[in-house]
């Protein structure tokens, strides 16, 4: 007899709402599995080790129906979590009527194969899950190429363990059973199918890298062309509220959804800071703990905005039970990108939905200079604005200049590289009140401008 599935409350017999029945029927039922090793970092007493994996699974369209945690002194080479635990897992997934097992770790192909044989269910690991989400979210040509490259580089070393056909002999001659697969005109010394597949994958990887290299060059030129402007990148954990903040500051119209990796492509908009000052603000792809290295490498072009920014605004979801751990994960990715020394403003977002006060106290202790805001309600945005202006003042200087009114080259240069706040003409001369990057002032004086005493 078919057992009734549990609903969202986890109680037997609970029915799903009518509007969700169709979605639930289509979704794969997943059991999450995690291995905790000695000394592994677990942030906060209320931290759920599989909370993030559950969010990732949900973002991929799975219905999480169960969780299993295993603590071991070391990884089991054969099954990752130990043969006894895998047998218990097999009974558990059968009881939960699960279709899929998702590990919160990166497994070797042989380990995946072994667990699948015992549990009789399909198995994927954390990296494959994230790659799948990125593939479903990619919209632009560049993002699709980057995701495909990351998937192929993840798959290539796993070919032998993934498919049973990869040990077949292609084109083998002679009277052997293997030789029977070769048609007339194709029989020869033969080669293993796995070698053919590897060549196909490598050829595709090479082609993708060449295409992405061209995109990288264009992106780098685009980023470098903004060197006249003060550039700011919003960085942070996925679903921390970066896109909501971007919309609040610039009316960018960026997609906002309460799910992981809602947006993959960088969007840049001008942020009017007042007083004739502005900055270019970019919303970048969110990070997660243990972000696959293949993705970091493949999305180098997308992350170029972050790498070359004058200022980073690190957005932290203050309402998360693992906010401190998420902030540390972002720090690690930024260090991997070479952005460790870039000027940064930490922002504690979602203060309007904070629960336990002890959580925010822990955050305040770890980030004493952070600005507390709510991107959704607008609370604290004025304080963030002032903090950015203070950073901007250190980059720009305001001076009075005098030059010939016919010096079009100088005037054009000032328009491109600075902000002309006021100008007055008198007998073929022009007096300018300008704000320019401090490093540009020597060049401006060489072009014929004379610095006047401030009023």
DOLOTOR-903137 format. One record per residue (C-alpha): x, z, y; residue in one letter. Coordinates in pm, whole numbers, plus 50000, padded with zeros to 5 digits. Each point is the difference from the previous one (the first is absolute). Layout:
% residues N
XZYA
...
END
This chain:
% residues 455
500005000050000X
501314990650340X
500865030850205X
498615001750356X
502714996650261X
500605028150244X
499234995150367X
501985008750308X
499395037049947X
501644998849658X
496905015849832X
498604982849689X
496814981350060X
500454997150378X
498874965550110X
501704979550266X
497984989650306X
498154967149949X
502114981350259X
503225009649820X
498974990549647X
501164964050033X
503385009350146X
500525027249739X
499234976149714X
502624975550125X
502705025950065X
502575008349735X
499865036149888X
503465014950039X
501755031449879X
502945011350214X
503155014249843X
502915017550170X
503255015149881X
501515029250192X
503725006249945X
501995031550090X
500835001650371X
497534972650090X
498745004450355X
496375010950024X
498975007050358X
497515027950070X
498215023849765X
496824979450020X
501724967149937X
498454979349723X
502824980549829X
497644971349915X
498004999150325X
501924970550139X
499874980849673X
496225005449998X
499814985050348X
502114970349892X
497854994649692X
496855001250211X
501534975350246X
500664976649707X
496335002249896X
500305023949705X
497715029249924X
502065031149922X
498375018249707X
502775023849895X
503465014150070X
502825013249786X
503155018250113X
502995005849774X
503005022450078X
503204992549812X
503695008950042X
500864962849980X
498454965749948X
499234989549642X
501894967149943X
497324986349765X
496695009150165X
501005016150333X
497745030449953X
500675006949631X
498324986749683X
497835030949952X
498694997750357X
499294962849960X
497895007449690X
498075026050203X
499664973750274X
498584975249749X
497245024849906X
499385007950367X
499564963750110X
497734993949702X
497855029650102X
499904988050362X
499284964149892X
502854988850224X
501204963950016X
503315006250170X
502835025650014X
501965002750326X
503315018950011X
501215015750325X
503544990449901X
501944968149932X
500144993449626X
502284977449800X
498284970449825X
500725015549659X
498345032650108X
496914981550124X
499814980849671X
500345031749794X
497295018750193X
497694969749976X
500434998349623X
499125036849956X
497235003050262X
498494965349938X
499564995850376X
501664979250265X
502755019150187X
501464993750345X
502385020750210X
500015010050366X
502114970650117X
497774974349831X
496935016650153X
501444998550353X
501034963749952X
496464992049887X
498535016250312X
502394980950225X
499084967649823X
496285006150060X
500565009050367X
502374971550093X
498304976250241X
502714980250181X
502344974649841X
502975022450072X
498405030649838X
499064980349689X
503544987149959X
501435034950045X
497645015149743X
500664972349747X
503765004850037X
499675037649945X
497814994449692X
502424975049847X
503035022050063X
498155028849836X
498904978349706X
503234980849929X
501955028049830X
496885009649801X
499314966149842X
501245009549654X
497745030249976X
496904984750154X
499074970449781X
500114994149626X
500514962350040X
503355004050168X
501925001249671X
498654966549878X
502424971049964X
499144970250218X
501024965149878X
501855012249689X
500694973149741X
500455001149627X
497695009549724X
499465036050103X
496615013850094X
501275002350357X
500924963449992X
496414990849935X
499095007350361X
502164971250126X
498264966550044X
501684966349941X
502654994250266X
500165036950095X
501845014349698X
503545011250063X
502215030849986X
497255019150176X
500005030650224X
498025031950018X
496794999250200X
501185030950187X
502934980150139X
497644972650120X
497765025750167X
502965017250164X
501194966850144X
496524992450134X
499795034550161X
503504997650146X
499304965350143X
496825012950165X
501825031050134X
502724977950152X
497404977750165X
498065029750139X
503185015550139X
500844967350177X
496534998150154X
500105036650103X
503494995450148X
498514974150237X
497145023550084X
502545027950057X
501914978350247X
496844991350192X
498885036250000X
503405011950119X
499974974550284X
496495011550090X
501085036550005X
503194992550195X
497984980750260X
498325033150084X
503285016750094X
498874999850365X
497115023149909X
499835035849886X
498914997149636X
498225027249803X
499045000349631X
497375021849841X
501325012349666X
498685024849749X
498465006249664X
497284976049894X
496545010350125X
501495023750261X
497974983650278X
502524975450147X
497504971650039X
497445023350162X
502665011550246X
501014963950067X
496404991450087X
499645031050220X
503114991250202X
499704962150028X
496494988749892X
501784978949738X
497024997349765X
502165008449698X
498185004549668X
499295036849938X
498975011849653X
500275033649827X
502174987249716X
503664995749915X
501764968350124X
496964986750189X
502354977650202X
503324984149898X
500834977350292X
501585012250320X
497924996250315X
501595002850347X
498115005550326X
500935008750358X
499405036450091X
499385004550372X
501635033050096X
499004998750369X
502144998550312X
501074964449924X
501475010849665X
499104987249657X
501354999649646X
499504978849691X
498335021149731X
500134989349633X
497925013049710X
502024997749677X
499285002849628X
499615035949880X
502425017349766X
499465020449686X
502145023549795X
502424980849777X
499184966750163X
501364973549759X
503374986750112X
498854964749921X
497295003650265X
502365014550261X
502364970849944X
497274973349987X
498225013050310X
503215000150205X
498554973750237X
496815020250051X
502035031750062X
502294982350248X
497805013750280X
500825035549889X
503704993149954X
500434986250353X
497675023150193X
501125020750298X
497675028249899X
498155010449684X
496735019150010X
499785017749665X
496315006249929X
499365028949758X
496605007349847X
499785036850092X
496845004049790X
501834991349676X
500865028649763X
503404983549951X
500754990550361X
503535014449987X
500814981249679X
498604967750145X
502115004050313X
503115004549785X
499144968549804X
499774980150324X
503365014150111X
501574987649676X
498644964650044X
501134999050365X
503475010949893X
500034972349740X
499114975150276X
502835012950220X
497685015650261X
501195035749967X
501495001150352X
497174981650178X
498235020950265X
496845015049860X
496845018250108X
498185019049725X
496214999950026X
497645022749806X
496814979849965X
496465009749890X
500085034550161X
496224997050037X
499565003849623X
502565026949923X
498985025749743X
502245029149903X
501975011250307X
503015008349784X
500534962949937X
500364991650370X
502255030150051X
502344986949731X
500014965950168X
500685014950342X
502935019349858X
501504968549844X
499284978250308X
500165023050303X
500074971450253X
497064980649849X
497064988650211X
496605009949856X
497334973150032X
496834985749856X
500114962150012X
496294999449908X
498805022250288X
502784993650254X
501105036350013X
503695003750091X
500574963250086X
500825008950363X
502795023049877X
501344972249776X
499894976250295X
502085023950211X
502545004549722X
500444962249972X
500364996650379X
502745026449993X
501854979849735X
499514968550203X
501495015550314X
503285004849821X
500174962749930X
498964986950343X
501185006450351X
498154993750326X
502074984050278X
499634982450337X
501684965950004X
500584973850268X
500774963649932X
499584964950135X
496424988049969X
501364967049869X
501735016749705X
497374988449748X
502225007249703X
500255036850095X
496265003250070X
499154983849666X
502435023149820X
498445030750164X
496524988549898X
501094995849640X
502095031449961X
498375024950237X
496915008450204X
499814990050368X
497935027550159X
500184987050359X
501674971950197X
500404993650374X
501374968150162X
501955000050325X
502014970650147X
500894983249672X
500675032649820X
497835019349757X
500025037449946X
498845010549654X
498825033149856X
500664995249629X
500155019049675X
502604984849765X
501795010049680X
503025020950099X
502314978249793X
498864968750188X
500875012850349X
503694988649999X
498984964549908X
497294999650268X
502575009850265X
502324972549876X
497224974650053X
499955006450376X
497835030850047X
501155028450226X
498885035449918X
498535017650304X
499765037450063X
496765015049869X
497455008650269X
END
